[in-house]
Amino acid sequence: MKKLFKRMSVLLAAGLLIVVAAGCGKPLADQDALARAKKADTLVWGVKADTRLFGLMDVKTGSIKGFEVDMAKALTKQILGSKGKAELVQITSDTRVPMLKGGNVDAVIGTMTITPERQKVLNFSDSYFNAGQSLLVPKDSKIKSVKDLTAGTKVIGVQGSNSVDNIRKVAPATKVLQLSDYAQAFTALKSHQGDALTTDNGILYGMSQQDPRYVVVGGSFTKEPYGIAMNKGQTKLTNAMNKALKTLRQNGTYEKLINKWFGDVPGFDIKEVG
């Protein structure tokens, strides 16, 4: 009996030590992401896979391609060195923040506008792309700007994107249909579920390039500076991102990637985004 009691006491003590050790450890999202990345020679990025030009899944190769994907890879090399690897995790507008807060990714580069509300819960790098919200409509549409969005119109947007809030402010009478990603949103526009699709102009130009029957109209009615998002408190990683961004601009890599993905897009002014 004494031996059994002693054995149970040892097991109980060991169990308590495990619980205490686990309790003392920081949640993954709160750990030093830069130190972890350097130790593993890997930065884990959240990237879009539904946004032409920025991040789109290539069904033939099974890989995600786009400006932001190339930027993630270039930034990784700047921060971690030549052996550094960029691990890409697919995210949507709706999952960006939960993925960061859960520690599933170290950083998100996914057409994410820097806003005061988001800055309360996330860290942001300096802007790497200055976009502006606009409208995508069929070529024969009577809608030429946000002024034409009335009580009889319906606009399509994407969940988790601030473009939905913006359109409700500038066109409060119009109805809004929210879908989970840009692929679904564009399909909905083409199947006449809405009269216009709204989001940032860079994204819309990608859709117009995909299907020239749809055009971007009305110019930009907001300013949408994109930033790389990290969890709140990741100051070391944020500083490293800003330093790397500055280097890519100085050594010509940034301009090279902008021209690679946007140089041939009709109506797109490269000078406005840098």
Salt bridges, closest charged atoms under 4 A:
ASP32 OD2 - LYS236 NZ 3.56
ASP58 OD2 - LYS65 NZ 3.01
ASP70 OD2 - LYS260 NZ 2.79
ASP106 OD1 - ARG36 NH2 2.83
ASP211 OD2 - ARG213 NH2 2.70
